[in-house]
Amino acid sequence: MKIACFHLMPYRDLEPDFDKKYDSAWFTLPFEDVADRAMVSKYYNWTLDELIHAAHSGFDGVCTNEHHQNAYGFMVNPNMMGSVLARATRGTDTAIIQMGETAVFLNPPIRVAEEYAMLDSISEGRLVAGFPVGLGGDYAYSYGMAPMEQRGRYREAHDLILKAWKSDKPFAWNGKYYQLPMVNIWPKPSQEPHPPIWVPGNASPSTWDFVIEHDYSYCYLTYFGAKGAKHMVDGYWDKVEEAGKDKNPYRMTYLIPVGVSETDEQAEKEYGPHIEYFYHKLLHMPEQLLLPPGHMTHSSLTHVLTKRPFPAYDEFNDMGFKEFNDRDYLVTGSAATVTAKLKEIIKDLNVGHLLLLPQFGSMPHDKAMENISRISEGVLPHLKGIWDDEGWEDKWWPKGQAGVSQTKKEAS
Amino acid sequence: MANLTQKIVPVLGGKLSITVNISGSGPPIFFCHSAGGFYWDDFLENLSKDYTIYAPYFPGTAPGKPDEIEQLEHLWDAVLAYDDAIEELGLEQPIIMGHSFGGMLAAEIAAHRKNQTRKLILIAPIGLWKEEASYTVANWCALSFPEMKEVLFHDQSCPRVIKRMARPEEGTEEQALWDRDFIWTIGCTAKLIWPIPDKGLCKRIHRISAKSLIVWGENDKLISPSYANDFKHAIADSQVFTLPLCGHEPPLEQTEKLEFAVRNFLSD
């Protein structure tokens, strides 16, 4: 079992009535109206401190992601964060999980191939290369590209990046969306032929097909709780089985916010306001901003609108800590309770990689650091060996380890 | 209700088939619908008494054919596809008419078909852009359904508006499919104009030689009526007709006055 610390880097101090004054925490929220530039400096540094603390206290990896123009999480270039993290964890086995730099936001997308190769070099082979399709709103509204082209660009960018990593010689790329006369990236990644690839998704069957076809690890990033995730995740495993592949739990990654208290009773007081801030304020967004017209394929759009597999975001407003906790939108309680619940989720969903979110919503820095320490001391040691007796190989974990990378000269 | 027939015409060397709705008799009008999709309204119905309306579904928006949009990558593909359709339909010197998104397409087709367009009618067309009266497709697509109605219409209580925008009952599968079609249609048209519908018409509009009518609702909240004069200045032989008490949807909001203006223009 591998367990990493994920961070969204949210704006932690929005005013209590913010969601009454503004339609959305995303895309249209004016920075100057609600944000303090000096606080933003603190957030970036706190975020790095929290992730580095996690790396040094027992988490197997640290994880960053990319979003734009919002208060929910504004690591606009996760590779800048990943670079700091790679250097700060030098000499350890900590995986640098980029979840990730989004290829379709960049033109040309080989910038991702180059930056990931840099990160893999700096970290001496500890990179996990995340390949997100990208949030529709980020792509369409923040970066001004037609929603209907996003998936086509994603596939092409993926193929181009993989070829850039694997090719021994310069090549020309004449694609539908990208044309490059001589692709010949410097550097190549430290890991050969390339770092392990994880693909985040929100239960879209077309993403499952892509992941299984390429033998990647699928990361189900949902905010709708482990109980609601079961039938979605089962759908993924059914497809894996149909493709004739094994049920290796490391094919699956799952994200969940976690808060550890001294007792179960204290959890609501310690974490209730922060999870409510997360759902009520940071996910405050009209549906049409989340899903610009054309972002989903026709069949996925039909499925989502007719089956409504997820609740609408505005339904979060009627829910509080108790509902979030009861439905496993987050896991809180004493270390023993959290351990027991996470074990249940891990086994139930057949998960090999767990991404824990120890800082969420308005949680201040001190509380986040304390929570990371409590998880590291009271939870992680009891989970790490959970799959050991089944003998699965984690083919999706980076190969680099402290002190083992050799130059060609040393090897000879 | 008119007796609408449909004809499927191959375009772009057979890579795409366009479904064209046809009704009426008389001189041909090739009509390009707005981003909201094809809708046979009273305006078209009334005109079809004296003209033959040829109204293609924009590729991807015809019922049961969502994948057709994949054949269009750029605006130019759509212009050539429609030019091919006009040829396939055997329309010589057709009147070309378009509304909003379709207005931009109609202007592009007329610029391309120089001397092969009898007359051009542009109803609140997109396609030009000026900073002082900026509008964006992205903002249009980011509106909720109630906001969209607010922006589109001067008077939402107009019976024709109510009929056009009537959604099936909340929570039903019919409503889900209605929403699906509405979102998909906007997505298809947005593909060619995202994020700002300034795709070079200003560099081609001078080629339009057909006598042109530019119609605008005086209360258009989506695109400033001031664009009417920009189109007029750019098209040599053109005139502007404005409609009071009218938003972005003259065919629904001022049906009779629009019909009157169009008939006058065409008989002139």
Chai-1 contact restraints between the chains, C-beta under 6 A:
chainA,res_idxA,chainB,res_idxB,connection_type,confidence,min_distance_angstrom,max_distance_angstrom,comment,restraint_id
A,Y141,B,A138,contact,1.0,0.0,6.0,A-B,restraint_1
A,G144,B,P195,contact,1.0,0.0,6.0,A-B,restraint_2
A,A146,B,K191,contact,1.0,0.0,6.0,A-B,restraint_3
A,A146,B,W194,contact,1.0,0.0,6.0,A-B,restraint_4
A,M148,B,G187,contact,1.0,0.0,6.0,A-B,restraint_5
A,M148,B,K191,contact,1.0,0.0,6.0,A-B,restraint_6
A,P286,B,S144,contact,1.0,0.0,6.0,A-B,restraint_7
A,Q288,B,A142,contact,1.0,0.0,6.0,A-B,restraint_8
A,Q288,B,S144,contact,1.0,0.0,6.0,A-B,restraint_9
A,L289,B,A142,contact,1.0,0.0,6.0,A-B,restraint_10
A,P292,B,C141,contact,1.0,0.0,6.0,A-B,restraint_11
A,P293,B,C141,contact,1.0,0.0,6.0,A-B,restraint_12
A,P293,B,I183,contact,1.0,0.0,6.0,A-B,restraint_13
A,P293,B,I186,contact,1.0,0.0,6.0,A-B,restraint_14
A,P293,B,G187,contact,1.0,0.0,6.0,A-B,restraint_15
A,P293,B,A190,contact,1.0,0.0,6.0,A-B,restraint_16
A,G294,B,G187,contact,1.0,0.0,6.0,A-B,restraint_17
A,G294,B,A190,contact,1.0,0.0,6.0,A-B,restraint_18
A,H298,B,P66,contact,1.0,0.0,6.0,A-B,restraint_19
A,H298,B,W184,contact,1.0,0.0,6.0,A-B,restraint_20
A,L301,B,R180,contact,1.0,0.0,6.0,A-B,restraint_21
A,T302,B,R180,contact,1.0,0.0,6.0,A-B,restraint_22
A,L305,B,A176,contact,1.0,0.0,6.0,A-B,restraint_23
A,L305,B,D179,contact,1.0,0.0,6.0,A-B,restraint_24
A,L305,B,R180,contact,1.0,0.0,6.0,A-B,restraint_25
A,T306,B,E173,contact,1.0,0.0,6.0,A-B,restraint_26
A,T306,B,A176,contact,1.0,0.0,6.0,A-B,restraint_27
